[in-house]
């Protein structure tokens, strides 16, 4: 029986490709959010401080959403739950919001 050798360079290359694909999907998803739910997207960017943090927050599985992402809630018609969470974040001190955004991916 022949042993398969995994090269770390191959792993690194594959991970870079996967990350690039993920980043592309996240960017397209947020662009769609900006088109279909412009006010929600704008409020999220304002609450978190920049678009990149908002983009990642939307993709993050969150305990406040029962382990789901904000996109999953929106797909299920639960926009109000996402709005409620944004409102809570807007009321939190800036440092807390930035820490929450940094935890995403």
N, C-alpha and C positions, 0 to 999 in steps of 0.2 A: 504494500500500500504506500502510495506516494504522499508525502506531507506537503500541504500547500503553504507557501510562505507569503505572508502579507507584508508588503513594504510600507513603511510609514509615509513615504512620499506619495504612494498611491492613495492612501487613506486621506492625507492632507488635500490632495487634488480633488478627490471625490467630495469631501466636505466643503471645499470652496465652491464647487459646482452647485451643490445642494443649497448652500447659503445664498448664492447668487440667484438661484431660482426662487427661493423663499422671499428674498428681498424684492424681487420683481412682482411676485404675487401680492405681497403686502402693499406695494406702491400702487398697483392697479386697483386693488380693493379700496384703498383710501381715496383714490381719484374718483371711483364710482360713488363712494360715500359723499364726497364733496359735490358731486352732480345731483344725486338723488336726495340727500339729506344735508343740504348746504349749511343750514343753521346749526345742526347738531355737530357737524365737523368743525365749524368755526368756533363754537363754544368749547369744544374739546381742545382745540389748539390753544385757545386763550387760557383755558384752565391749566393745561400742562406746560405752557410756555413756548412750545414750538411744534411744528408739524411732524417731525421725526418721532418725538415722544408720543404724540397722539396716534400716529400710525402704528406704533408698536403696542400701545395700550389697547387698541381695538382688537389686536390679535391675541392678546394674553388671556389665558384661562384664569378666571378670577373667582375667588371664593364668594364674593358678593353676588355672583351670577350662578352659583351652584356648580362652579367648575367649568362653566361655558365661557365663550368669548362674547364680546359685544356684537360681533357679526352674527353669531348664532341666535342671539336674542332678537336682533332686528329681523333676521330671516323668519323667526317664529312669530313676528308681529308684536314683540314685547319692547317696542321703542321706549315706552314710558319708563321701564326699568333702567335703561341706559341713561335716559335723561335724569332720572333720580340720582344715579351714581355721579353723573357730571355735576349736578347741583351740590351734592355732598362734598365733592372734591373742591368745588369753587369756594365753599365755606371753610375748608381746611386751610391751615397756614401754608405758605408757599413751600417751606422746607418739606412738609409732609407730602405735598403733591409731587415734588421733584423726586423724592425717595420712592414713591409708588411708581413713577414713570421709569426710574432707573432699574427697577426690578424686572421690568418687561424685557424679555429676551436679552 
